[in-house]
Amino acid sequence: MKNAALVIMAVFMMTAVSMAAAPSHKYVGAEVCAMCHRTPKSGEQFQKWQASKHSQAMKVLTSPEALKIAKEKGIKGSPDQAPECLQCHQTAYGVEASLIGPRFNKQDGVQCEACHGPGSDYMKMNIMKNEKEAVANGLVLVSVSDGSAEQLCERCHNKKSPTFKSFDFKSMWSQIAHPVPKQ
């Protein structure tokens, strides 16, 4: 009996510790990111995203072509509701509702936070101005030179995708690159 109580207490303590260590960064949504990332000083990053196919990733799932592909691939129901599709077409798919901020819109497709991580804890100007602090608060830095950008893209742009033909990272990156201009 005493051992059972110790085991239960140990499991409780481990659960409490793991829950405390779990990330609590929340997704804020592209519109929140736009507040600072639509200016010429930021390289008009928001407008680049808006003009990209990533911003249309959810809309494409409602097209007749998407329905046809889903049917051919044996996906049940509408592609805009299918986990097989949403895992790449919707930022924060499968994330606990408590981690989704009030301004986050799932219909915005592949948003900023799909690559840069949930922004609730790094979005403040004073934090964003300090790269080390921003990273400590959840910002994911993506780089071509260290290969992290290509790895990130290939999480979705790969042979598991029902419409995959090939993926030329350098060509595709040139279409979505959005660096902050050098001051």
C-alpha positions, 0 to 999 in steps of 0.5 A: 500500500505504501509503495502504491502511494509512492508510485502514484506520488512519483507519477503525479510529480513527473506529470507536474514537472513535464507539464511545467516544462511544456511550451506555452507559446500561443499562436497569434496569427498573421494579422498580429504579425502584420502590425510590425512586418508590413512596413518598408523597414521590415521588408514588407514581409506581410505583403510577401506572405499575402501574395504567396501560395502559402496564404492561399493554402486553405482556400485551395483545399476547397477547389474542385481540383482538391476534391478530385485529388482527395477522392483519387487518393482515398481521402474521406470527406472534404480536403479542407477537413481532412487531417492528411491535408490540414497537417500541411495546409493549416498552421497550428493544425492539431494544436490544443485550443488553449494555445490558439490566440483570439486573433488567429485565423485557421483559414489563413493557411500557412502563416508566419508561425508555421515557420517561425513558431508561435509568437505570443511570447516573442512578438513584443517590440522590446523582445524582437529587438533582441534576437537572443531574447526572441529565440528564448521566447519561442522565435524560430530562426530559419536560415538557408546557409545552415540548411534549416530553411530547406528542412522546414520546407521539406516537412510538407513539400515531399513525396508524402504530398498527394500532388508532389512532383518535385521540389527545387528548394532554391527556386521556391525559396526565391519566391518566398524569401522575405529578409529584413533589409539591411539598415 
